[in-house]
Structures are given as structure tokens and as C-alpha cells.
Amino acid sequence: MYRTIRSFRPSITNVGTPKAGLIGGLAAVAARVPVRIYTLHGLRLETVKGPKGRLLHSAERLAMACAHRVVCVSPSLQERVGELGLTPAHKTVVLGSGSPNGVRQPGVTDPAITASHRATLGLQEDTPVIGFVGRFTRDKGMAELMEAFRRVQKRLPSARLLLIGDYEPGDPVSPEVRDLIEQTPGVLRTGFVPDVYPYYPLMKVVAFPSYREGLGLVPLEAAINGVPSIVTNTTGAKDTVSDGVTGWHVPVGDAEALADALTSALLDPADTRRRGEAGRRWVTENFDPTSVQQRWADYYAELLHWRELSGRHRSKRWMDAVLAGGGLVVLGGPLLLLALLVRFKLGSPVLFKQVRPGLAGQPFTMYKFRTMTDERAPNGELLPDSVRLTRFGRLLRATSLDELPELWNVLRGDMSLVGPRPLLMSYLPLYSERQLRRHDVRPGVTGWAQVNGRNALSWDEKFERDVWYVENHSLALDAKIMMMTVQKVFQREGISAAGEATMPRFTGSGPQP
């Protein structure tokens, strides 16, 4: 893999699946590929325990560590990665609504082919058919599906279960479940088929009782053909259906709930058709292959721009690394003392971590000492900053001691000692084209706006100073700003905007609607 990558020196590598992600990721690091992406199609480790589960967990962590960005194919998969702590939050992204390549539109499916399949399977137009498409494995919920179908048959003896797919040795079903599949009356099997689309019109509803997914492709394919699905509320499956709108959600492993939902779908065809049509519209809007592919193209361009900017101003980068590394060594003792004081005064965690936009607007996780409590209103929402900002927290902010952990961000290359302050990710769409230029350099621990008014400035004034710095920055200017910063820290000027604990939220420049 390393020799192959070195032979044509790609600008970007995009690897997927646990094995390819690990091998390709390591080879791409060794070959110094400028942009490395790991597309996460799912987490096999979710249903594996013991030594094998720990091995898979370690392999995923290493594969993700090799990548600059981990593109998750669904929002719930991104959430699960965060819950498991596999990689920092800023490294994961979902493009649009997810999916690596969108969902093929049905086009013109020859009705004669569907009619031929109907005749071969012995089905009538009005036969209540439950469809399943996928591998016959334990993780696909075959045991629950067979138990649910048994319950459905008691109320609807005419119901049929159409299974499209076959057994696989990697995650085999139990012998008992296999016997049920092969011997239960009303179960129809096709084996593997080259094109499943002509079979969807035979189904009234699709059952998708999977234990884990990346993004369930089958419910999306069914929806584009106007057939709603009943899916488990698990990773990657729950993203494919809006419960009550385009289909049904049921708990993982709950055969009774699955049977109830299947029965409801077959007994209320009008509601089932309504959900199917809603699903068709939603999938058409969000998973058109051309749109999905364009999102990938735009994301590649965005990352290439990021790497291009990263290669500029190498002398400044070296200075940042040397000074930040030296600062962390010299200030090790005071940093430890401050951490203990924060723990004693404000509780745990000691560090405030938040994803912020960095160079070219690319996200990174910024570290600061926390200065606020976690006090919440009865409804669970955090109280205003002015309430949660304690006297000790104000002291940390006034002296800028809360910013010291950002030296780690500087050492890593996320930030610079001097540059525009990193704000919130939610502000990015609100910037004007000129204001976006503040991201043409790395964000800074201090900056031109910080030494010329700080939070006492309006947003427009602050951004103008940021852009001025981008257009005029030099090592001499950086040295001047750092000396001015020391002076401003002792003067304690501009810590807060008038009437605010820090600054009001940025809502965009110019008149607001």
C-alpha cells in the first residue's frame, strides 16, 4: 500500500472499512499524503465484546488517528464515535444528511420484470408482503424478525415475508433461527439478486431490525421506491426514518414491538402509503447522488485549501512551536497549581473544551481553563454567562490565565501565538466575504483586536482589525502585539462588552431582518 501511494503521490487519500482504514491510513501517513480522510461506514465493535472488541476498538482509534478528518456516513454514527471517545470531536464530520454516495433513483423499472417476480413467488397484487433485504446474520436482527413474523401471522395468516439475500459465515444466525427461515410457511427467499429495485414494488413495508449500521441503505432504497420501513432506533438505522412521518422506530431486539409495528403497517394501508410518499420526498431531497458527490467535491477542495494555507509562513510556525513548547515547560508548575485551584473552586472538568474554527475555517478543539459553573435552570438549560461566571472565573479572565492551556493548541499547530481569536463554529455562515479572511491565518492566543479594544469593540470593529492583521502580519508585528498583550493584561482593559459578561452573540453584519 505504501509503495502504491508513493508511486503516484495523491493529494488526498480516502480510505474506508476497518482493514482498509487501518492499512491505508498508516501507509498514507508514512507517504506524507497532504490530506487523509477515513470514511466511517459503521462500527463493527458495537456488537463485539471481549478481546476481539478491545482489538477492534484499538484498531479504529489508530485508523482515525491517521486521518485528518473522519467522515461519518450518518449523524448518529458521528454521535456514537464521540460517546466511545474514538477521536476528538473536531475531526468528525457528516456531509449533508450523510451517505457516501447517495441513493440511486428508481428510474424506469420495467413493470414486466416486477410482474415476473410476483408470479415466480406466487404473490397476488393485494398480498400483504413484509420485505427484508440484507445478509442473514445475527447483527441484522434475523432472530427478532422471525419471531415478529410469527406473531404477525397469528393476526394476518395471509402475510408473507420476502427475504432477499443469503446466509454469511462471518456472523452466522443460530441453527434454530436458520430452521425457522427455511421451514416457516409464508417465508419466501430469493437468494442474492443483482438488482433489488424491481422487488420493492412487491412489498408493503420493509423490516430493518438491525443491531448496528453506518447508514442503513435498504430503508433509503425502499423509501425512494415509495415503501416505508420499520427500523430499530440504533446507530445508523434511526437516521433513515423519521418516526411517525416516513416510517416507524422500534427498540433494538424487541420482537414484540416489531410485530406490532408490522401489523399496524399492514392493517392501515392508507397510513403506510402516506409514510412511503413522505419518505420518497425526503430521500429525493437529501440523497440525490449528484448532490452527494458535489458535497464530496466541495469538501475535498475545502481541505486542499486548508493544507495549502498550512504550508505558508513556516518561519512563524517554527517560532510558535519553539515558544509554546518552552512556555509549557517553564509554566508547568504554575499550570498544575492553576488546575488544582480550578478543580477546587469550580469543580470538574478543569479544562473547558470546545470545537472552534481554525485555519481556513477547519474545526479544532480549543482548550482553556474553565471559568464558569454548570448551573442550570429547572428546564435543564444553562443559566446566562453573567450568573455562571464566578469571582474566581472573572479573575482568570481579567489576567488571561484561563488562556494558558492554549499553548498546547499552539504546539500542535491548531493555533498561533498571534492571530485573530477563534470564535464559534456557528458564526461561519454569518461572515461576509471580507470577514471570512480572518481565517486565512491560524487563530491566535492574542491578536491585533485583543490589544486594540478586545471585547469593548463592536463585532464589525473587531473583524476589521482581524482582517487588517491578515493583510499586514509579520514577525515584527507579532512581536509588537505580544509586548502590547503583556501591557494590556496588567491594565485589564476591554475584558467585557458593556452590559455583558463577555460579548453578545454575533448575529451577522448589517441590518438584521
C-alpha positions in Angstrom: 0.0 0.0 0.0 2.8 2.4 0.9 4.6 1.7 -2.4 1.4 2.2 -4.4 0.7 5.5 -2.7 4.3 6.7 -3.2 4.1 5.7 -6.9 1.5 8.3 -7.8 1.7 10.7 -4.8 -2.0 11.6 -4.4 -3.1 14.9 -2.9 -5.9 13.1 -1.0 -6.5 9.6 0.2 -9.9 8.4 1.3 -10.0 5.0 2.9 -12.9 3.0 4.4 -13.7 -0.2 6.3 -11.7 -1.2 9.4 -9.0 -3.1 7.5 -8.5 -0.6 4.6 -8.9 2.3 7.0 -6.0 1.0 9.2 -3.7 -0.2 6.5 -4.4 2.6 4.1 -4.2 5.2 6.9 -0.8 4.0 8.1 0.6 3.9 4.6 -0.8 7.4 3.8 0.9 8.8 7.0 4.2 7.1 6.0 3.9 8.5 2.5 3.1 12.0 3.9 -0.2 12.4 1.9 -1.3 16.1 2.3 -5.0 15.3 3.1 -6.0 12.0 4.7 -9.7 11.0 5.1 -11.2 8.0 6.8 -14.8 7.4 5.7 -16.5 5.6 8.6 -19.2 3.3 7.2 -20.1 1.8 10.6 -18.6 0.4 13.8 -18.2 -3.4 13.9 -17.1 -3.0 17.5 -20.6 -2.1 18.7 -21.7 -5.7 18.8 -18.4 -7.4 19.7 -17.3 -7.9 23.3 -14.1 -9.3 25.0 -10.6 -9.3 23.5 -11.9 -9.0 19.9 -14.0 -6.0 20.8 -11.0 -4.3 22.5 -8.8 -5.1 19.5 -11.4 -3.5 17.1 -11.6 -0.5 19.4 -7.9 0.0 19.3 -7.8 -0.5 15.5 -10.5 2.1 15.0 -8.7 4.6 17.2 -5.4 4.1 15.3 -7.1 4.4 11.9 -8.8 7.6 13.0 -5.6 9.0 14.4 -4.0 8.5 11.0 -6.7 10.7 9.3 -7.0 14.4 9.3 -10.8 14.0 9.1 -13.2 11.2 9.8 -16.3 11.5 7.6 -19.2 9.7 9.2 -21.9 8.5 6.9 -24.7 9.4 9.4 -25.3 11.8 12.3 -25.9 9.1 14.8 -22.6 7.4 13.8 -20.8 10.7 14.5 -22.5 10.9 17.9 -21.5 7.3 18.7 -17.9 8.0 17.8 -17.9 10.8 20.3 -19.6 8.7 23.0 -16.9 6.0 22.6 -14.1 8.5 22.6 -12.5 7.2 19.4 -11.3 10.5 18.1 -11.6 14.2 19.0 -15.0 15.8 18.1 -13.4 18.3 15.7 -12.1 15.5 13.5 -15.5 14.1 12.7 -17.9 15.5 10.1 -21.1 14.5 8.3 -21.6 15.8 4.8 -25.2 16.9 4.4 -27.5 14.3 5.7 -24.9 11.6 5.3 -24.3 8.7 2.9 -21.1 8.0 1.0 -22.6 8.2 -2.5 -26.4 8.9 -2.2 -29.2 6.6 -3.3 -29.8 5.6 -6.8 -33.1 6.9 -8.2 -35.5 4.2 -9.4 -35.7 5.5 -12.9 -38.0 3.4 -15.1 -38.4 -0.1 -13.6 -39.9 -2.3 -16.1 -43.3 -3.4 -14.7 -43.0 -6.7 -16.6 -39.9 -7.6 -14.5 -41.8 -6.9 -11.3 -44.8 -8.9 -12.6 -42.5 -11.8 -13.4 -41.0 -11.8 -9.9 -44.5 -11.6 -8.5 -45.6 -14.7 -10.5 -42.5 -16.6 -9.6 -43.0 -16.0 -5.9 -46.7 -16.8 -6.1 -47.9 -13.4 -4.8 -51.1 -11.6 -5.6 -51.4 -7.8 -6.0 -53.1 -7.5 -2.6 -50.9 -9.9 -0.7 -49.5 -8.2 2.5 -45.8 -8.6 2.0 -43.1 -7.7 4.5 -39.7 -7.2 2.8 -36.2 -7.7 4.2 -33.1 -7.0 2.2 -29.6 -7.9 3.5 -27.3 -10.5 4.9 -28.9 -13.3 7.0 -26.7 -12.6 10.1 -27.2 -12.2 13.8 -26.5 -8.4 13.7 -29.2 -7.9 11.1 -31.8 -8.9 13.7 -32.9 -12.1 12.0 -34.0 -13.8 15.2 -36.3 -10.9 16.1 -37.6 -10.7 12.5 -38.6 -14.4 12.5 -40.2 -14.1 15.9 -42.1 -10.9 14.9 -43.3 -12.6 11.7 -44.6 -15.5 13.7 -46.7 -13.0 15.7 -47.9 -11.2 12.6 -49.1 -14.4 11.1 -51.4 -15.1 14.0 -53.3 -11.9 13.1 -52.8 -12.0 9.4 -52.4 -15.5 8.1 -52.1 -14.2 4.5 -49.0 -12.2 5.3 -45.7 -13.2 3.6 -42.1 -12.4 4.5 -39.9 -11.8 1.4 -36.2 -12.3 2.2 -33.8 -11.0 -0.3 -30.2 -12.0 0.5 -28.5 -15.1 1.9 -26.5 -16.5 4.8 -23.0 -15.4 5.6 -20.4 -17.3 7.8 -18.9 -14.1 9.4 -21.8 -13.6 11.8 -24.0 -16.6 11.5 -27.5 -17.0 12.8 -28.2 -19.8 15.3 -29.3 -23.2 13.9 -32.7 -22.6 15.4 -33.2 -19.3 13.5 -31.9 -20.9 10.3 -34.5 -23.6 10.7 -37.2 -21.0 11.1 -36.1 -19.2 8.0 -36.2 -22.4 5.9 -39.3 -24.1 7.4 -41.8 -21.3 8.4 -44.8 -21.2 6.0 -45.1 -17.9 4.2 -41.4 -17.1 4.1 -40.1 -16.6 0.6 -36.4 -16.4 -0.3 -34.8 -15.2 -3.5 -31.1 -15.6 -2.6 -28.7 -12.8 -3.8 -30.1 -10.8 -6.7 -28.2 -8.4 -9.0 -30.8 -5.6 -8.7 -33.2 -5.4 -5.8 -35.2 -2.4 -7.1 -37.8 -4.4 -9.1 -38.6 -6.3 -5.9 -39.5 -3.2 -3.8 -42.9 -2.7 -5.5 -43.9 -6.2 -4.2 -43.5 -5.0 -0.6 -46.0 -3.1 1.6 -43.4 -2.4 4.2 -39.7 -3.2 4.9 -38.5 -4.6 8.2 -35.0 -3.5 9.2 -34.3 -4.8 12.7 -30.5 -4.3 12.6 -28.4 -4.1 15.7 -25.9 -1.6 14.2 -25.4 0.3 10.9 -23.4 3.1 9.4 -26.3 4.4 7.5 -29.0 1.9 6.6 -29.1 1.8 2.8 -32.0 -0.5 2.5 -34.6 1.8 4.2 -33.4 4.6 1.9 -33.7 2.4 -1.2 -37.2 1.3 -0.1 -38.2 4.9 0.5 -37.1 6.1 -2.9 -39.4 3.4 -4.2 -42.3 4.6 -2.0 -42.1 1.8 0.5 -41.8 2.8 4.2 -39.6 1.0 6.7 -39.7 -0.1 10.3 -36.2 0.3 11.7 -34.5 -0.1 15.1 -33.5 3.0 17.0 -29.8 2.1 16.8 -26.8 3.8 15.3 -27.1 4.5 11.6 -30.6 2.9 11.3 -32.6 5.6 13.1 -31.2 8.3 10.7 -33.1 6.7 7.8 -36.6 7.1 9.1 -38.5 9.9 10.8 -40.7 8.1 13.3 -44.4 8.6 12.6 -43.6 10.6 9.4 -41.7 8.4 7.0 -41.7 5.1 8.9 -41.5 3.6 12.3 -38.8 3.2 15.1 -38.8 0.2 17.4 -36.3 -0.7 20.2 -33.3 -2.9 19.3 -34.0 -6.6 20.0 -37.7 -6.1 20.7 -39.6 -8.6 18.6 -43.0 -7.7 20.1 -42.6 -4.0 19.2 -41.5 -5.0 15.7 -44.5 -7.3 15.3 -46.9 -4.5 16.5 -45.5 -2.0 14.0 -45.6 -4.6 11.1 -49.2 -5.4 11.9 -50.1 -1.7 12.1 -48.5 -1.1 8.7 -50.3 -4.0 7.0 -53.7 -3.2 8.6 -53.6 0.5 7.7 -52.5 0.7 4.1 -53.5 4.4 3.7 -51.2 5.5 6.5 -48.5 3.2 5.2 -48.7 4.8 1.7 -48.6 8.3 3.3 -45.4 7.4 5.1 -44.0 5.9 1.9 -44.6 9.0 -0.1 -43.2 11.2 2.6 -40.1 9.0 2.6 -39.7 9.3 -1.1 -39.8 13.1 -1.0 -37.2 13.2 1.9 -34.8 10.8 0.2 -35.1 12.6 -3.1 -34.3 15.9 -1.5 -31.3 14.7 0.7 -29.7 11.7 -1.1 -29.6 12.5 -4.7 -26.2 11.0 -5.9 -25.3 14.1 -7.9 -25.8 16.4 -4.8 -23.9 14.0 -2.5 -21.0 13.7 -4.9 -20.9 17.5 -5.2 -20.6 17.8 -1.4 -17.6 15.5 -1.5 -16.0 17.5 -4.3 -16.6 20.7 -2.3 -15.2 19.1 0.8 -12.0 17.9 -1.0 -11.5 21.5 -2.3 -12.0 22.9 1.2 -9.4 20.5 2.7 -6.9 21.2 0.0 -7.2 24.9 0.6 -6.7 24.3 4.3 -3.5 22.3 3.6 -2.3 25.0 1.2 -2.6 27.7 3.8 -1.0 25.4 6.4 2.2 25.3 4.3 2.6 29.1 4.3 4.6 31.2 6.8 6.8 28.3 8.0 9.1 30.7 10.0 6.1 31.8 12.1 5.1 28.2 12.6 8.6 27.3 13.9 8.6 30.3 16.2 5.2 29.4 17.6 6.3 25.8 18.2 9.5 26.8 20.0 7.9 29.4 22.2 4.8 27.4 23.0 6.9 24.3 23.9 9.3 26.4 26.0 6.3 28.1 27.7 4.7 24.7 28.6 8.0 23.6 30.2 8.6 26.8 32.1 5.0 27.2 33.2 4.4 23.5 34.1 4.3 24.2 37.8 2.0 27.2 37.7 -0.3 25.4 35.2 -0.6 22.5 37.7 -1.4 24.9 40.5 -4.0 26.7 38.5 -5.6 23.4 37.5 -5.9 22.4 41.2 -7.4 25.8 42.0 -9.9 25.5 39.2 -10.8 22.0 40.4 -11.3 23.3 44.0 -13.2 26.4 43.1 -15.3 25.3 40.1 -15.2 21.6 40.1 -14.6 19.1 37.3 -13.7 19.1 34.4 -10.8 21.5 34.9 -10.5 22.3 31.2 -13.1 23.9 29.0 -13.0 22.2 25.6 -14.9 23.5 22.6 -14.7 23.0 18.9 -13.7 26.3 17.2 -12.9 27.2 13.6 -9.2 27.5 12.8 -7.2 27.9 9.7 -9.5 28.0 6.6 -12.4 27.6 9.0 -11.4 24.0 9.7 -12.5 22.8 13.2 -10.2 22.1 16.1 -10.7 21.5 19.8 -9.6 24.5 21.8 -8.5 24.1 25.5 -8.9 26.7 28.2 -9.3 26.7 32.0 -12.9 26.8 32.8 -14.2 30.0 34.3 -17.9 29.2 34.7 -20.0 26.8 36.7 -22.5 24.4 35.2 -25.6 25.9 36.9 -28.8 25.2 35.0 -32.4 26.4 35.1 -35.2 23.9 36.2 -35.8 23.1 32.5 -32.2 22.0 32.1 -30.8 24.9 30.2 -27.6 26.6 31.2 -28.1 29.9 33.1 -26.7 33.1 31.5 -22.9 33.6 31.4 -23.3 36.5 33.9 -24.7 34.1 36.5 -22.3 31.3 35.9 -19.2 33.5 35.8 -17.8 33.4 39.3 -15.5 35.9 41.0 -12.6 33.4 40.6 -13.6 33.0 36.9 -13.5 36.8 36.4 -10.1 36.9 37.9 -8.8 34.2 35.5 -10.3 36.1 32.6 -9.0 39.5 33.7 -5.5 38.2 33.9 -5.9 36.0 30.8 -4.6 33.0 32.9 -7.6 31.0 31.5 -5.9 31.1 28.1 -2.7 29.4 29.1 -3.7 25.8 28.1 -4.0 27.2 24.5 -0.2 26.8 24.4 -0.9 23.2 23.7 -3.0 24.2 20.7 -0.2 26.3 19.5 2.3 23.5 19.9 0.0 21.2 17.9 -0.4 23.7 15.1 -4.1 24.4 15.7 -3.4 28.0 16.7 -0.6 30.6 16.6 0.6 32.8 19.5 -0.7 35.8 17.5 -3.7 35.9 15.2 -7.5 36.5 15.2 -9.2 34.9 18.2 -11.1 31.7 17.4 -14.8 32.3 17.8 -17.8 29.9 17.4 -18.4 27.4 14.5 -22.0 28.8 14.3 -20.6 32.2 13.2 -19.0 30.9 10.0 -22.1 31.2 7.8 -22.7 34.7 9.1 -19.5 36.3 8.0 -19.2 38.5 5.0 -16.7 37.5 2.3 -14.2 40.0 3.8 -14.8 38.9 7.3 -14.0 35.3 6.3 -10.5 36.4 5.5 -9.8 36.3 9.2 -9.4 32.5 8.7 -6.6 32.9 6.2 -4.2 32.6 9.1 -4.2 30.5 12.2 -6.2 31.8 15.1 -4.2 33.3 18.0 -3.9 33.3 21.7 -3.7 37.1 21.3 -4.2 39.4 18.4 -4.4 42.9 16.9 -8.1 43.2 18.0 -7.2 42.0 21.5 -4.6 44.7 22.1 -6.8 47.4 20.4 -10.0 47.2 22.4 -10.7 43.5 22.9 -14.3 42.9 23.9 -15.1 46.6 24.2 -15.1 46.7 20.4 -18.1 46.1 18.3 -18.1 43.0 16.1 -17.5 45.0 13.0 -14.6 46.8 14.6 -13.1 43.6 15.8 -13.3 41.9 12.4 -11.8 44.9 10.7 -8.8 44.7 12.9 -8.6 40.9 12.3 -8.6 41.4 8.6 -6.0 44.2 8.8 -3.7 41.8 10.7 -4.2 39.2 8.0 -3.2 41.7 5.3 -0.2 43.1 7.3 1.1 40.4 9.6 4.8 39.9 10.0 7.2 38.6 12.7 7.9 42.1 13.8 4.2 42.9 14.1 3.7 39.7 16.1 6.5 40.7 18.5 4.9 44.1 18.9 1.5 42.5 19.7 2.9 40.2 22.2 4.6 43.0 24.1 1.3 45.0 24.0 -0.5 42.0 25.3 1.6 41.9 28.4 0.8 45.6 29.0 -2.9 45.1 28.4 -3.1 42.1 30.8 -1.8 44.3 33.6 -4.2 47.2 32.6 -7.2 44.8 32.4 -8.9 46.7 29.7 -11.7 45.6 27.4 -12.4 42.4 29.2 -16.2 42.6 28.7 -18.6 44.4 26.4 -20.9 46.9 28.0 -23.7 45.1 29.9 -22.3 41.6 29.0 -20.2 39.0 30.9 -18.0 38.7 27.8 -19.5 39.6 24.3 -23.0 39.4 22.9 -23.5 36.8 20.2 -22.6 37.7 16.7 -25.7 37.7 14.5 -24.3 38.9 11.3 -23.2 42.3 10.0 -25.6 45.0 8.7 -29.3 45.4 9.4 -31.0 42.3 10.8 -34.4 41.0 9.5 
